Amino acid sequence: MPPTRNENWWTRPCGGREVLGLALPLVISTASWSVMHFVDRMFLLWDSTAAMAAAMPAGVLHFMLLCLPLGVAIYVTTFVAQYHGAGRPERIGLVVWQGLRIGLYSVPVFLALIPLAPWIFRVAGHAPEVARLEVLYFQTLCFGSGGAVVAAAMASFFTGRGETRVVMVVNVVAAALNVLLDYAWVFGRFGFPALGIEGAAWATVVSQWSKAAMYWPLLMRRGHRELYGLSAGRRLNPALMGRLLRYGGPNGLQMLLESSAFALFLLLVGRLGEEAMAATTLAFNVNLLAFVPMLGVGVALTTMVGQQLGRNRPDLAGRATWTSFWMAQAYMGTMAALYVLVPDVFLWGHASGVSPERFDELRGVTVVLLRFVAVYCLLDAMNLVFAAAIKGAGDTRFILWVNLVMAPLLVLGSWAGMSWLGGGLVWCWSVVTVWVCALALIYLARFLQGRWRAMRVIEPELLPEAEGLPEPEPALAVGPQTTG
């Protein structure tokens, strides 16, 4: 596809305009959830420091256990994108229903985890009051786990075909509902009981299932049922389920390993005391404002790479990757500068609900931690973008192997420094920063290697002929100068 006279970085295929058009609704969607979590933690800090300290480890542990089914359900997006790019819409409904089955199967599994929660948090060795709140928060969140997985599979139907505005609207409405219920259930407003941290968890449960309820009528419209085989595809398809587990399983395991590393990291930080845990929670909470919107860019890029590889256009998939990379760098670079220069802008909401004396000491520690966040922001964007690109091709096993090696290093590095070197909170955050940077460089190297260009997740016989394409470039020549 030689460039036309009016074609430039913004207007060309997989250029700035196309990437932004697909990514912006997903950025707004994920940003709404980052704002929701930000407000959730802020309300909990207003309620009590112990509630704030308990929410992060309990929430991370819940997400860790959710990762395996959620990672498989999310990976339905890649299958939908490649089927869509290959012009095989009748396969889309079938793979979406396989993802929905994963969500339904996960419901009884999470309900079975509820009685195990007291033992899990007793082993962590946290202060008794914090441990009690952790158990309560975790147990309540388990009721919404299946809804999160089901909604992720439904969202894949729209995201993989490029209908990201639907996903944006559903997520924004659900996030707004969560914030409203948070306020009502935490503090006892509008006739709701004041349940504190338990109320925050119930707000999350309701919002997760509300997404599934909103997606269902949109998914099952008559035109969708006929064109995409959503009615005929309800049956279990062992072959396609096997393909989904083959590629989506490593994606879920990678998410599980990474979140497990963070969960164990937070459990270690919790041993440093309530203040260290609260400051870490607050710093991660502020970081969500930068990190979570970039998840939308990652999902959009996975979709674009999948669609272009489904069309047998790896050249355009590479271009989309570099376009996304520079957009992510611009945003994360801005946020990193703000974290260093005006940290109180991000902390004023938390401070407004507590006494100045209670917040001052917490603020001093958090400002230091935000400097660490600023350091790894740019490389975190690199991590997200290049991992998303190779996931869109189906290179999930490589990402899994990387995390099998890297995830234990985060925990072991933090533990060794605390146990043998007398390291404290600064040591732990230094380890996190180095760990994120290492992952970013590994994924960049894998992308530049170029093996992803020949990978596909859908059946090879369904791919169109790659006629009239330019000769592939040397793997190590892939970069902003050649594909961007």
C-alpha positions in Angstrom: 0.0 0.0 0.0 2.1 2.9 -1.2 1.3 6.2 0.6 -0.9 8.8 -1.2 0.1 12.4 -1.6 -2.1 13.5 1.4 -1.1 10.6 3.7 0.9 11.4 6.8 1.5 10.1 10.3 -2.0 11.2 11.3 -4.1 10.1 8.3 -2.4 6.9 7.0 -3.8 3.4 7.8 -3.0 2.5 11.4 -1.8 6.1 11.9 -2.6 8.5 14.7 -6.2 9.1 13.8 -7.2 5.5 13.4 -5.4 4.4 16.6 -6.8 7.3 18.6 -10.3 6.6 17.2 -10.2 3.0 18.4 -8.3 3.7 21.6 -10.0 6.8 23.0 -13.2 5.2 24.0 -11.2 2.4 25.7 -9.0 5.0 27.4 -12.2 6.7 28.7 -13.6 3.3 29.7 -10.5 2.3 31.7 -10.1 5.9 33.0 -13.6 5.7 34.5 -12.5 2.6 36.4 -9.3 4.2 37.6 -11.4 7.2 38.9 -13.8 4.7 40.5 -10.9 2.9 42.4 -9.4 6.3 43.3 -12.7 7.5 44.8 -13.2 4.1 46.5 -9.9 4.3 48.3 -10.5 7.9 49.1 -13.8 7.1 50.8 -12.2 4.2 52.7 -9.4 6.6 54.0 -12.1 8.9 55.1 -13.7 6.0 56.9 -10.5 4.8 58.6 -6.8 4.3 57.9 -7.2 0.6 58.7 -9.9 0.2 56.0 -7.6 2.0 53.5 -4.7 -0.3 54.4 -6.9 -3.4 54.2 -8.4 -2.7 50.8 -5.2 -2.9 48.7 -3.9 -6.4 49.8 -7.4 -7.9 49.9 -8.3 -6.4 46.5 -5.1 -7.5 44.9 -5.5 -11.0 46.3 -9.0 -11.2 44.9 -7.8 -10.0 41.5 -4.9 -12.4 41.6 -7.4 -15.3 41.9 -9.6 -13.8 39.3 -6.8 -13.5 36.7 -6.9 -17.0 35.2 -10.5 -17.1 34.1 -10.5 -13.3 33.4 -7.3 -13.6 31.3 -9.0 -16.3 29.1 -12.2 -14.3 28.8 -10.3 -11.1 27.8 -8.3 -13.0 25.2 -11.5 -13.7 23.3 -10.8 -10.2 22.0 -7.9 -11.4 20.0 -9.9 -14.3 18.4 -12.7 -11.9 17.5 -10.3 -9.4 16.0 -8.6 -12.0 13.8 -11.8 -13.6 12.7 -13.1 -10.1 11.9 -10.0 -9.2 10.0 -10.1 -12.5 8.1 -13.8 -11.9 7.1 -15.2 -14.9 9.1 -18.0 -13.3 11.2 -19.8 -16.6 11.7 -17.0 -17.8 14.0 -17.2 -14.8 16.3 -20.4 -15.8 18.1 -19.0 -19.2 18.7 -15.8 -18.0 20.4 -17.7 -15.4 22.5 -19.9 -18.2 23.9 -16.8 -20.2 24.8 -15.6 -17.2 26.8 -19.0 -16.8 28.5 -18.8 -20.5 29.6 -15.5 -19.7 31.3 -17.3 -17.0 33.3 -20.2 -19.2 34.3 -17.9 -22.0 35.3 -16.0 -19.6 37.6 -19.0 -18.6 39.8 -19.0 -21.7 42.1 -15.2 -21.7 42.3 -15.1 -18.2 43.8 -18.0 -19.0 46.2 -16.0 -21.9 47.5 -13.1 -19.5 48.3 -15.2 -17.5 50.8 -14.6 -19.8 53.9 -10.9 -20.0 53.2 -10.4 -16.2 53.5 -9.8 -16.1 57.3 -6.9 -18.6 57.1 -5.3 -16.8 54.1 -5.1 -13.5 55.9 -4.1 -15.0 59.2 -1.0 -16.4 57.5 -0.1 -13.0 56.2 0.6 -11.8 59.8 -1.1 -8.4 59.5 -2.5 -6.4 62.5 -5.7 -8.0 63.8 -8.0 -5.2 62.8 -6.5 -4.9 59.3 -6.8 -8.6 58.9 -10.4 -8.6 59.9 -11.2 -6.0 57.4 -9.2 -7.8 54.7 -11.3 -10.9 55.2 -14.6 -9.0 55.0 -13.6 -7.2 51.8 -12.3 -10.3 50.1 -15.3 -12.4 51.0 -17.7 -9.9 49.6 -15.8 -9.3 46.4 -16.1 -13.1 45.6 -19.8 -12.7 44.9 -19.0 -10.4 41.9 -16.1 -12.5 40.4 -18.3 -14.4 37.9 -19.9 -11.1 36.7 -16.5 -9.7 35.9 -15.5 -12.7 33.8 -18.8 -12.8 32.0 -18.7 -9.1 31.2 -15.2 -9.4 29.9 -16.2 -12.1 27.4 -19.2 -10.0 26.3 -17.0 -6.9 25.9 -14.6 -8.8 23.7 -17.4 -9.1 21.1 -17.5 -5.4 20.7 -13.8 -4.5 21.2 -12.5 -7.1 18.8 -14.7 -5.7 16.0 -13.8 -2.1 16.8 -17.1 -1.1 18.4 -15.2 0.4 21.4 -17.8 3.1 22.1 -20.2 0.5 23.3 -17.6 -0.7 25.8 -17.0 2.9 26.9 -20.6 3.6 27.6 -21.2 0.4 29.6 -18.0 0.9 31.7 -18.7 4.5 32.4 -22.3 3.8 33.5 -21.1 0.9 35.7 -18.3 3.0 37.2 -20.7 5.8 38.0 -23.0 3.4 39.7 -20.1 2.0 41.7 -19.1 5.5 43.0 -22.7 6.3 43.9 -23.2 3.0 45.8 -19.7 3.4 47.4 -20.8 6.7 49.0 -24.2 5.3 50.0 -22.9 2.0 51.5 -19.6 3.2 53.1 -21.2 6.2 55.0 -24.8 5.1 55.2 -26.5 7.6 52.8 -29.8 7.5 50.9 -31.2 4.9 53.3 -28.3 2.5 52.9 -26.7 1.0 56.0 -23.2 2.3 56.9 -21.1 -0.8 56.2 -17.6 0.8 55.7 -15.3 -1.4 53.7 -17.9 -4.1 53.3 -20.2 -1.5 51.6 -17.4 -0.6 49.2 -17.1 -4.3 48.3 -20.8 -4.7 47.7 -20.8 -1.6 45.5 -18.2 -3.3 43.3 -20.2 -6.6 43.2 -23.3 -4.8 41.9 -21.4 -2.8 39.3 -19.7 -5.9 37.9 -23.0 -7.7 37.4 -24.6 -4.6 36.0 -22.1 -4.6 33.1 -23.2 -8.1 32.1 -26.8 -7.0 32.4 -26.1 -4.0 30.1 -24.1 -6.0 27.5 -26.7 -8.8 27.1 -29.4 -7.0 25.1 -26.8 -5.2 23.0 -25.1 -8.5 22.3 -28.3 -10.4 21.4 -29.8 -8.0 18.9 -31.3 -9.7 15.9 -28.7 -8.5 13.5 -25.9 -9.8 15.7 -27.5 -13.1 16.3 -27.8 -13.8 12.6 -24.6 -12.4 11.2 -22.2 -13.5 14.0 -23.8 -16.8 14.8 -24.7 -15.9 18.4 -27.7 -18.1 18.5 -26.2 -21.2 16.8 -22.9 -20.7 18.7 -24.2 -21.3 22.2 -23.1 -24.9 22.1 -19.8 -26.1 23.5 -17.2 -26.4 20.8 -14.4 -28.5 22.2 -12.0 -27.7 19.3 -12.4 -23.9 19.6 -12.5 -24.0 23.4 -9.2 -25.9 23.1 -7.7 -23.1 21.0 -9.0 -20.5 23.4 -7.4 -22.2 26.3 -4.2 -22.8 24.4 -3.7 -19.1 23.8 -5.8 -17.5 26.5 -4.7 -19.9 29.2 -1.1 -18.5 29.1 -2.5 -15.0 29.1 -4.5 -15.8 32.3 -1.5 -17.5 33.9 0.7 -14.5 33.1 -1.8 -12.2 34.7 -2.0 -14.6 37.7 1.8 -14.7 38.1 2.2 -10.9 37.8 -0.7 -10.1 40.2 0.5 -12.9 42.6 3.9 -11.2 42.7 2.2 -7.9 43.6 0.0 -9.5 46.2 3.0 -11.1 47.9 4.8 -7.8 47.6 2.0 -6.0 49.4 1.8 -8.7 52.1 5.5 -8.1 52.7 5.0 -4.3 52.8 2.2 -4.9 55.3 4.7 -6.3 57.7 6.4 -2.9 57.8 3.3 -1.5 59.6 0.0 0.2 58.9 1.5 3.5 57.8 3.8 1.9 55.2 0.8 -0.1 53.9 -1.4 2.9 53.7 1.2 5.0 51.9 1.9 2.2 49.4 -1.9 1.9 48.8 -2.2 5.6 48.3 0.8 5.8 45.9 -0.6 2.9 43.8 -4.0 4.5 43.9 -2.6 7.7 42.5 -0.6 5.7 39.9 -3.8 4.2 38.7 -4.7 7.6 37.1 -1.8 7.2 34.8 -1.6 3.4 34.4 -5.2 2.3 33.9 -6.0 4.6 30.9 -3.0 3.1 29.2 -4.7 -0.3 29.6 -7.2 1.0 27.1 -4.4 1.8 24.6 -3.1 -1.8 25.2 -6.5 -3.3 24.5 -7.0 -1.2 21.4 -3.5 -2.2 20.1 -4.2 -5.9 20.7 -7.4 -5.5 18.7 -5.6 -3.6 15.8 -2.7 -6.1 15.7 -5.2 -9.0 15.6 -7.3 -7.4 12.9 -4.3 -6.7 10.7 -2.8 -10.1 11.2 -6.2 -11.6 10.3 -5.9 -9.7 7.1 -2.3 -10.9 6.7 -1.0 -7.3 7.1 1.8 -7.5 9.6 3.3 -4.3 8.2 0.2 -2.4 9.3 0.2 -4.2 12.7 3.8 -3.0 13.3 2.8 0.6 12.3 -0.1 0.5 14.8 2.3 -0.6 17.5 4.7 2.3 17.0 1.9 4.8 16.8 0.5 3.5 20.1 3.9 3.6 21.6 4.5 7.3 21.0 1.0 8.2 22.2 1.5 6.3 25.4 4.9 7.9 26.0 3.5 11.4 25.6 0.7 10.7 28.1 2.9 8.9 30.7 5.7 11.4 30.4 3.2 14.2 31.3 1.9 12.2 34.3 5.4 11.5 35.5 6.3 15.2 35.5 3.1 16.0 37.4 3.8 13.3 40.0 7.2 15.0 40.8 6.2 18.7 40.4 2.7 18.9 41.9 2.1 15.7 43.9 -0.5 17.4 46.2 -2.8 17.8 43.3 -3.3 14.1 43.4 -3.5 13.9 47.2 -5.9 16.8 48.1 -9.0 14.6 47.8 -7.6 12.1 50.3 -6.5 14.9 52.6 -9.9 16.6 52.6 -11.6 13.8 54.5 -9.1 13.4 57.4 -7.5 15.7 60.0 -4.3 17.5 58.9 -2.3 15.9 61.7 -3.4 12.4 60.6 -2.6 13.0 57.0 0.7 15.0 57.2 2.9 12.0 58.1 1.2 9.8 55.5 1.7 12.6 52.8 5.4 12.8 53.4 5.9 9.1 52.7 3.6 9.0 49.8 5.3 11.9 48.0 8.6 10.0 48.1 6.9 6.9 46.7 5.4 9.0 43.8 8.9 9.8 42.7 9.5 6.1 42.2 6.2 6.0 40.3 7.4 8.8 38.1 10.7 7.0 37.3 9.0 3.8 35.9 6.0 5.5 34.2 7.7 5.8 30.8 9.0 2.2 30.8 5.7 1.0 32.2 4.1 2.4 29.0 6.7 0.5 26.9 5.8 -2.6 28.9 2.1 -2.3 28.2 2.4 -1.4 24.5 4.8 -4.1 23.3 3.2 -6.8 25.5 -0.1 -5.9 24.0 1.3 -6.1 20.4 2.7 -9.6 20.8 -0.4 -10.8 22.6 -2.5 -9.6 19.6 -0.4 -12.0 17.5 -0.8 -14.9 19.9 2.7 -14.8 21.5 1.2 -15.5 25.0 3.5 -18.4 25.8 6.6 -16.2 25.7 5.0 -13.7 28.0 4.1 -16.5 30.4 7.7 -17.8 30.4 9.0 -14.3 31.1 6.7 -14.0 34.1 7.6 -17.4 35.4 11.2 -16.1 35.7 10.5 -12.5 36.6 7.5 -12.7 39.0 9.5 -14.6 41.8 12.3 -12.0 41.5 10.0 -9.2 42.6 9.1 -11.1 45.8 12.5 -12.6 46.5 14.3 -9.2 46.0 11.9 -7.4 48.4 12.1 -10.2 51.0 15.9 -10.6 50.8 16.4 -6.9 51.3 14.0 -6.7 54.2 15.4 -9.8 55.9 19.1 -9.6 55.4 19.9 -6.0 54.5 17.5 -4.2 56.8 15.7 -2.6 53.8 12.4 -0.8 54.4 9.8 0.8 52.2 12.3 2.6 50.0 14.1 -0.7 49.3 10.8 -2.4 48.3 9.9 0.3 45.9 13.3 0.3 44.4 12.9 -3.4 43.6 9.5 -2.7 42.0 11.0 0.1 39.8 13.9 -2.1 38.5 11.5 -5.0 37.9 9.1 -2.9 35.8 12.0 -1.5 33.7 13.4 -5.0 33.1 10.0 -6.3 31.8 9.7 -3.3 29.5 13.1 -4.0 27.9 12.4 -7.7 27.5 9.1 -7.1 25.7 10.7 -4.5 23.4 13.4 -7.0 22.4 10.8 -9.6 21.7 8.8 -7.2 19.5 12.0 -6.2 17.6 12.8 -9.8 17.0 9.8 -10.0 14.8 8.5 -13.6 15.3 5.1 -12.2 16.1 4.6 -11.3 12.4 4.1 -15.0 11.4 1.8 -15.9 14.4 -2.0 -16.3 14.3 -4.5 -17.7 16.8 -7.3 -18.6 14.4 -7.3 -21.6 12.2 -4.8 -21.2 9.3 -7.3 -22.3 6.6 -9.5 -19.3 7.5 -6.9 -16.7 6.7 -7.1 -14.8 3.4 -4.4 -14.9 0.8 -1.7 -12.4 1.4 -1.5 -11.1 -2.2 0.3 -8.0 -3.2 2.0 -7.5 0.1 5.5 -6.0 0.3 8.4 -8.3 1.2 8.8 -8.6 5.0 11.5 -6.4 6.5 14.4 -7.9 8.4 13.3 -8.6 11.9 15.8 -6.3 13.6 15.0 -3.5 11.3 11.5 -3.1 12.8 11.3 0.2 14.5 9.9 3.7 14.4 11.9 4.5 11.3 10.6 1.6 9.2 7.1 0.8 10.4 6.2 4.1 12.1 
